[in-house]
Amino acid sequence: MNTHSNKILEFDKLKEKILENIVIEENREKIINLEPYKDLSMLNNELKTVKDFMDLIEFDGGFENIGFKNICILMDKIKLIGTYLDVEELWDINVNLRTIRVFKNKLDELGKYKHLREVIGNLPNLKSIEDILNKTIDVEKQIKDDASLDLRDIRLHKKTLNMNIKRKFEELFEESSLSNAFQDKIITERDGRMVTAVKYDFKGQIKGIEHDRSSSGQTVFIEPLSIVSLNNKMRELETKEKEEIRKILLRISELLRTNRDDIIFIGEKIIYLDILNAKSLYGVQNKCNIPSVSNREILSLEQARHPLIDKDKVVPLTFEIGKDYNILLITGPNTGGKTVALKTAGLLTLMALSGLPIPASENSKIGFFEDVFADIGDEQSIEQSLSSFSAHLKNIKDILENLTKNSLVLLDELGSGTDPIEGSAFAMSVIDYLLDSKCKAFITTHYSQVKAYGYNEPDIETASMEFNADTLSPTYRLLIGIPGESNALTIASRMGIPEIVISKARNYISEDNKKVEKMIENIKNKSQELDELRTKLSLAEEEAKQDRERAKQEMLMVEKQKNEIIKRAYEDAEKMMNEMRAKASALVEKIQKEENKKEDAQKLQKNLNMLSSALREQKNKAVEVVKSIKRKADFKVGDRIFVKSINQFANVLKINETKESAHVQAGILKLEVPFDEIKIVEEKKEKVYNTHSHKKTPVKYEIDLRGKMVDEAIYELETYLDRATLNSYTEVYVIHGKGTGALREGILKYLKTCRYVKDFRIGGHGEGGLGCTVVSLK
């Protein structure tokens, strides 16, 4: 990795933008050390995964990474038997296990994002560990009372003892003889023991142990003798409580140690998801896309923007090298944007090769370059006593020694900083070397000789940054195929420099340079003429396209009208045929009753079928109809069916799938009828009516959602409110805890739009405060 090029292309500054979205502290170093991939297959997998994640953020809400931690480090802390994690560390493991489980379930339910799902893979099921942690630790990150039977008993004794201590103090406060002794009738704590504040002048009236004094000395904190034994007992219980908590933490840590490999596997996925999220958030926030990266030595950027310049101010650039030419030579005046174009090409290449989305069209194509070399800007070195030109020569020497066919080279103002004649000769020689190496290069220059040289070389394309001579300012548009003009004298004239000075300056310009500038002017004029012709041609093509479309529509209208007329005629004929068929059906029924007229009936039926078939074939030829899907028989030989054409029941004798017809027998008649005229006979079945009654499901007047993810909590809350409404509740309590505030915010946002909710408020004193929301139902 070329660190010098990365620095001048400001890749480090770009990484700082990615770091803004990192949550896990240990990942910051990974982003700082981010560099181009060495394997193309791995790079393309990463880019596809980032694309999936960007789509997930834009269209499916992304995922919640609040509380993400490196739980692999936590597992390293308990490698040895006898070591354990504290409560907050266990809370972090629980949050991370739950977060990735919910995220994985979300991806599976969506059924999209193939690459993202493949990268996460099959996660081990550690829901049982989550359940144990949930039963042990509350949302305030404290061990619950019922984490063990011993802990519950200890805390119950502490609670009872605490009440006794308070009662003893209250008895003391109520003694009339001591009414003026207390500074405030409050109980406080010093050195882990319960004391009260006594006025200094009255301290002799209170028998007890002095623990502390106020800064003014007017108040002393005394532990009354009647409280001493109770405080001692409290200290014993607190010691027992700490020991019991240590045992609980040891047991849980042992359970985690047993599942160490699975937890570390999930922890590594979490670390990767944090990096993936940071890359994708940057891409979405900056309207980036994923380019295609291949082994082809090509760089094609479409609508590319420099990522460190305000996207609303920068002018997008479109250019390519590697297809028809290997070197793009950009010319034009200073401050025209040549350097920005060069940096954009280099920085976007580094970003894509490092697995980052780039601020350019998704149609952009980037080659899998081995290295990106750059020599840009004023490189004067005071420490090494090198001039600007010497510093450039040192950089160019390093580039020429290390470049390969699969390198991208960016050279700004090649040959500048020395005599123009020698500088031009040096620039052209370096370009020759680059052409021979067949590498890909972007080069900027303002030397006339180099412009002419580049214009005449078949493997070099010239371009320029557009400059508006009227406003004396650059437009920052890149014009491919047009060398840049030297506008120094034009600008000087517009700025009011005397004409005599301008005229003499023109005389000093050599004839060769005048020819070059004249050539450039002619090329520019021809290019403008071509642009105008292209515009006129585009307008003419658009008009011709519209004319063709109108003619096509008119032809379709005529055909449609013709088709409708023919269709109506055949529909009338078919209607007449149906009436004849009905009369014939009645006649057939009558004839069937007379044995001596069987042959006449069969002839009549045959004639009717022939007439019907002929009419149908003629209609199909004349009227254009939409082709229908070939129909299959939904009956079998021996089935009893109904023939609509003769209004009779019949038995199926033979089925002809090719002709879509069947041979049937109705009484004495044997006929061939199309599938369309056959109706399946269904046996009558008794209807069974099921009655459903909605039963009210009893529910509590409160729901506890603490410790759940926002998506899970809202799903459970919606089900609960549905049941509460069925039970005609008018007010319920939603317990969400204080925590980070994310769960409470998510629930409040949902309640604003819920159809069951009439009003809601934060819980008051005795109702849970900020940890509870009181909901009024409609």
SEDREN-490718 format. One record per residue (C-alpha): residue in one letter; x, y, z. Coordinates in steps of 0.5 Angstrom, whole numbers, plus 500, padded with zeros to 3 digits. Layout:
N
AXYZ/...
***
This chain:
778
M500500500/N503507498/T502511504/H505517501/S500517495/N494515501/K496522505/I496527499/L490523496/E487525503/F484518504/D486519512/K481524512/L476520508/K477515514/E475520519/K468520516/I467513516/L469513524/E463518525/N459512525/I463507529/V460504535/I465499538/E471502540/E476497538/N474498531/R476505530/E483502529/K481497524/I478503520/I484507521/N488502518/L483500512/E487499506/P485496499/Y484488498/K489484495/D484479493/L479481488/S473475490/M474478497/L473485495/N467484491/N463480496/E465485501/L462491496/K456486495/T455486502/V455493503/K450494497/D445489501/F446493508/M445500504/D439497501/L437495508/I438502511/E434505506/F428501505/D427496511/G430501517/G437498518/F438495525/E439498532/N446498534/I445501541/G450498546/F454494541/K461492545/N467487543/I464481547/C470477545/I474481550/L470480555/M470473554/D478473554/K477476561/I474469564/K478464560/L481462567/I476458572/G475462578/T474469574/Y468472573/L464478569/D461484573/V454486572/E455491567/E459486563/L454481563/W449486561/D453488555/I453480553/N446480554/V444486549/N449484544/L446477544/R439479543/T441485538/I444480533/R439474534/V433479533/F437482527/K438475524/N431474525/K429480521/L433478515/D430471515/E423474515/L425479509/G428473505/K432479501/Y439481502/K442474500/H450476501/L448480507/R445473510/E451469507/V456473511/I452472517/G451465516/N448460521/L448463528/P449458534/N442459539/L444462545/K437464547/S437460554/I443464556/E439470554/D433468558/I438466564/L441473564/N434476563/K432473570/T438475573/I439482571/D434488571/V434494566/E437498571/K443493571/Q442491578/I442483580/K435481581/D432479588/D430472585/A437471582/S437466588/L434464594/D439466599/L439473595/R432474596/D432472603/I438476605/R435482601/L428481605/H432481612/K435487610/K429491608/T426489615/L432491618/N432498614/M425499617/N427497624/I433502623/K428508621/R423506626/K428507631/F430514628/E423516628/E422515636/L428519637/F426525633/E419524636/E422525643/S420532646/S426533650/L431533643/S426537639/N431542638/A437538637/F437535630/Q439540624/D434536620/K430530622/I433526616/I437519616/T444519612/E450515611/R457515613/D462510612/G456505611/R453506617/M446510618/V447517622/T443523623/A445530623/V445534630/K447541632/Y454542635/D451545641/F446539643/K451533641/G452531648/Q444530649/I445524644/K449518646/G452515640/I458515636/E460521632/H462520625/D463526621/R462534622/S460539617/S465544614/S462549618/G463545624/Q456547626/T453540625/V456533627/F453526624/I452521630/E450514630/P446513636/L447507641/S440504640/I442504632/V449501633/S447494633/L442494628/N448498623/N452492625/K447487623/M446491616/R453491615/E453483616/L448482611/E451487606/T457483606/K453476605/E449480600/K456481596/E458474597/E452471594/I452476588/R459474587/K457467587/I451468582/L456472578/L461466578/R456461576/I453465570/S461466568/E462459568/L456458564/L459463559/R465460559/T462453557/N459456551/R465461550/D467459542/D459460540/I459467544/I466469541/F463467534/I457471535/G462477538/E466477531/K460477527/I458483531/I465487530/Y464486523/L457488523/D459495526/I464496521/L459494515/N454499518/A459505519/K461504511/S454503509/L451509513/Y457513510/G454511503/V447512504/Q448519508/N453521502/K449518496/C454513494/N454507490/I457501489/P461501482/S463494479/V470492480/S474487475/N481485473/R480489467/E485495467/I480500466/L478506470/S471509468/L468514473/E461517471/Q458523475/A464522480/R464527486/H470529491/P467526497/L471531502/I467537498/D460539499/K456535494/D451541493/K457545490/V462540487/V461539479/P460532478/L466529473/T465523468/F471520464/E475514463/I482511461/G484504459/K479502454/D481506448/Y487510451/N491509457/I493516459/L488522460/L492529459/I488534462/T490541460/G488548462/P489554467/N491554474/T485554479/G481550474/G479544478/K485540474/T488538481/V481536484/A479532478/L486528479/K484527487/T477525485/A480519480/G485517486/L481517492/L475514489/T479508486/L482507493/M475507496/A472502492/L478498492/S478498500/G471496500/L467503501/P461505496/I463511492/P460518490/A459516483/S454513479/E453505480/N455505472/S462506474/K467501473/I474501477/G480496475/F483492481/F489496481/E495493485/D497500487/V495508486/F501512485/A500520486/D505526485/I500532487/G501539489/D507543492/E512538495/Q517543497/S521540503/I524545508/E527539512/Q531536507/S533542503/L529540497/S526545492/S519544489/F522541483/S527537487/A521534491/H517532485/L523529482/K524524488/N517522488/I517521480/K523517481/D520512486/I513512482/L517510476/E521505479/N515501482/L510502477/T507496473/K502495468/N497494473/S498501476/L494507476/V499514476/L496521478/L501526476/D500534477/E503539473/L508534470/G515538469/S513544473/G518548477/T523549473/D525552466/P519551461/I523548455/E526543460/G520542464/S516540457/A522535455/F522532461/A514531462/M514528455/S519523456/V516521463/I509520459/D513516454/Y516511459/L509511462/L506509455/D511504454/S510501461/K502500459/C500503466/K494507466/A495515468/F492521469/I497527468/T495535468/T500540465/H499547462/Y505547457/S503548450/Q509543447/V506537452/K499539449/A501538442/Y505532444/G499529447/Y494531442/N498527436/E499521440/P494515439/D494512446/I493519449/E487523450/T487530451/A482534456/S481540459/M477544465/E472549462/F474556463/N469562462/A473567459/D467572460/T466571467/L474570468/S472564472/P472556471/T466552471/Y469546473/R466542467/L471536464/L471537457/I474530454/G477531447/I479538447/P486541450/G485547454/E487554452/S492558455/N488564458/A493568461/L493574456/T486574455/I484574463/A490580463/S486584457/R479583461/M482586467/G485592464/I492591463/P494596457/E493593450/I500595448/V503591454/I498585451/S500586444/K508586446/A507580450/R503576444/N510578440/Y514574445/I510568444/S514563440/E511561433/D511554435/N507556441/K502561437/K501555432/V499550438/E494555441/K491556434/M490549433/I487549440/E482554438/N480551432/I479544435/K475548441/N471551435/K470545431/S468541438/Q462547439/E460546432/L459539433/D456540440/E451544436/L450539430/R449533436/T443538439/K440539432/L440531431/S437529437/L431534436/A430531429/E431524432/E426526438/E421529433/A421523428/K420518434/Q414522436/D411522429/R413514428/E409513435/R403517432/A403513426/K403507430/Q397509434/E393511429/M394504425/L392500431/M386504432/V384503425/E386495426/K382495433/Q375498429/K376493424/N377487429/E371490433/I366490427/I368483425/K367480432/R360483433/A358480426/Y361473428/E358474435/D351475432/A352469428/E354465434/K348467438/M343465432/M347458433/N346458440/E338459439/M338453434/R342449438/A337450444/K331448439/A335442436/S337440444/A329439445/L328435438/V334431440/E330429447/K324428443/I327423438/Q331419443/K324417446/E323414439/E327408437/N326408430/K329415429/K336413432/E340414426/D336421424/A338424431/Q345422430/K345425423/L342431426/Q347432432/K353431427/N351436422/L350441428/N357439431/M360441424/L356447423/S358450430/S366448429/A366451422/L363457425/R368457430/E374456426/Q372462421/K371467427/N378465429/K381466422/A377473422/V378476429/E385477432/V384474439/V389473445/K392466445/S389462451/I393457455/K392450452/R387447457/K387440460/A381436462/D379436469/F375430468/K377422466/V374417462/G368414466/D366421469/R359423469/I359430466/F354435463/V354437456/K352445455/S350444447/I345439448/N343440455/Q344433457/F348429462/A353424459/N358419460/V366420458/L368415453/K375418450/I379424452/N383427446/E388432449/T391435443/K384437440/E381439447/S375435446/A372429449/H368423446/V361422450/Q355418450/A348421452/G343416452/I343413445/L347419442/K355418442/L358425440/E365429440/V364435444/P370441446/F372442453/D369448453/E362445453/I363440458/K361442465/I363437471/V358434475/E359435483/E356431488/K351435493/K354436500/E351438506/K353445508/V357445515/Y356452518/N362453523/T360458529/H366462532/S365466538/H370471540/K372470548/K375475552/T382473554/P383476561/V390481561/K393485567/Y392492567/E400493566/I405490561/D412490562/L417491556/R423492560/G429489556/K426488550/M428491543/V424496540/D421492534/E419486539/A416491544/I412494539/Y409487537/E408485544/L404492546/E400492540/T397485542/Y396487549/L392493547/D388489542/R386484548/A386490553/T381493549/L376487548/N376487556/S374494556/Y380497559/T380505559/E387505562/V393501562/Y400502564/V406500560/I413499563/H419500559/G424502564/K429508564/G435505561/T438509555/G431512553/A431508546/L425503548/R421509551/E422513545/G420508540/I414506544/L412513545/K412514537/Y408508536/L403510541/K402517537/T399513531/C396507535/R388506533/Y387504540/V390510544/K386516546/D391519550/F398517554/R402521559/I409519563/G407516570/G407520576/H409519583/G408512585/E407510578/G414509576/G416516573/L420516567/G420508567/C412508566/T407511561/V400511563/V395510556/S388512556/L384507551/K378509546/
***
